[in-house]
Every structure is written in C-alpha cells, then in structure tokens.
Amino acid sequence: MARVTVEDCIDKVENRFELVLLAAHRARMISSGSPLTLDRDNDKNPVVALREIAEQTVSPEDMKEDLIHSLQKFVEVDEPEAEAVPMVASLPGTQAGGQASTSDDGAVEFDRMSEEDLLRGLEGLVPPERSDDI
C-alpha cells in the first residue's frame, strides 16, 4: 500500500489526537506479539497500525477500551456488599442515647443541639498544655 496519511484514518477516528493514541497503542500491541490483521509489506509497526485502522480490520472502539484498561492503575472489582448490622442494640421505642423515638417506621433521627449548648460545651474544654521543649 502507498503511504498512509492521517486523512485515510480520520473518517474512522474523528479526533486526530485520539487517532495517534490508538495507533501508538496498536503498534505497541504488535511489537509485543499481537497477531497482524494485514500483510506487513516491509512496514514498521506504527505504519501497520495506521493501515489497520484505515482499512477497518481492527475496531477503534475495542482498541480504545483496551487502551483505557492498559492505563488504569486500579481496577475496581464489584464485590457484593456485606449486610448492614446495627451498631448498638437498643430497647424498642428508644434511641441509642436513651431518648424515646417518635417514629415507629425505623427512620433515622438525629440529635439536635442548640448553639448555646455547643458554646457551653466548648467553653468547658481545657486546652492542651504547651511544652517548652520545642
């Protein structure tokens, strides 16, 4: 085949930068032993990769997925989640703090604290002592 140009491949992969990434990835795959889908015709791996893209013997979508997978450092594996276990067993009709629950449907209720209660609690804290050893 004559010289392969970007224009031969741009209708298969619209973004030129993505085309370069895919062709480079395919050339690396060829150099690592992946089988060719075309005759080499004494061409180097990047040229063969571009020819494969131009003649649509390889799928750009599959190569893109493979490229993304090869660049991932951490592959998330979907594992079943453990069943939720209640943290504190409480008596029926009471919350963990001993307060009576107003709802019977098992909805979560949060403790409310006024700003004055928060300030009183903060005033009661003692700051740590400084050491002059520093």
N, C-alpha and C positions, 0 to 999 in steps of 0.2 A: 504494500500500500504506500501511496505517496505520503508526504509529510502530514502529520496530524496537527491540526490547529485547534485553538480554543473554540472557534466558530463551529467546528464539526461537533463539539460536545455541548455547546451552550444551550441547545434546544432540549437536551436530555437533563442537564443540571443547570438551572437558570442563573444561579449565583456563581460568579467566577471564583470567588474565594472558597466556596464550598466544593466546587469542582477540583480545585487544587488540593484541598484536604482529602477528598475521596480518592483522587488519582494517586496521591502520595501514600495513602493507606493501602490501596490495592497494590502498588509497587512493592511496599514492604511485605505484604502478604505473599506476593510472587517470589520475592527473594527468600522468604522463609519456607518455601516449598509448596505453596498452594498451586493446584493444577491450573494451567493456562486454558482459556476458552477459545483462543485463536492461535494460529501459527505465529511463531516468533519472528520469522523473516529477518533474522540477524538484528533485531531491535533490542534496545535496552528496556529494563523493567518499567520505567515511567512511560515510555512510548507505548509499550504493550498495554499498560493500564489505561491510557487515554484512548487507544484503539478499541479496547473492550467496552469502554463507556460509550464511544461514538457509535459502535455497531450494536449496542444494547445486548451484549452477550452476558453482562452482569447487571444486576438490578441496583441502581443508585440508592434506593430506599434501604435495601438489605445491607449495602456497604455502609450507609450512614449509621444504621443501628449497630453494626459491628464496630465501627469507629468509636461511637459513644461508649459502647461496652468496654472496648480496649482502653479507653482513657479513664474509666472510673476507678477510683482508689478504693471505694467502699461500695459493695453491692448489698443492697438491703434485701433481706430474705423475709418473706411474710411467714410469720410463725403464729400459731393460734395463741390468743391471749389467755392468761390464767384467769380463772373465775374470781370475781371480786369477793373478798372476805371482809366482813365487818371488823373495824378496828377495835371497838370497845363494845362489849356486850352490855346492854342496859336493860333496865326493867321496862316492861311495856308501859307506855304512856309517859316516860321520862326521857330527857335528853342526856347526853353524856355528862353535862355539868350538874345534873340533878334537877333541872327545871322541867316543869310539866310541858309536854308537847301539845300544841293546839290543833295539829292536823293529824288525822288518822290514816292518811294515804301514803305515809312513808316519805314525804317530801323532806328535803334537807332544809333545816332552818339554821341561820347564822346568829351568833351572839351579837348584840348591839352594844356599843359603848359610847357614852357621850363624850364630848370634847373635854368637859370638866373632869370626868373620871380619868381620862387619858393623861391630862396635865397633872392631876394629883398623883397618879402612878409614876410619872416621870420625875416629879419632884422628890419622891421617896427614894429614888435610886442614888447610890453613892458612887462617885466617880472613882476609877482605879487610881491607886497611889502611884505617883511618878517616882522613878528611881533615878538617882543622880549618877548612876554607873555609866551612862551613855556617853 
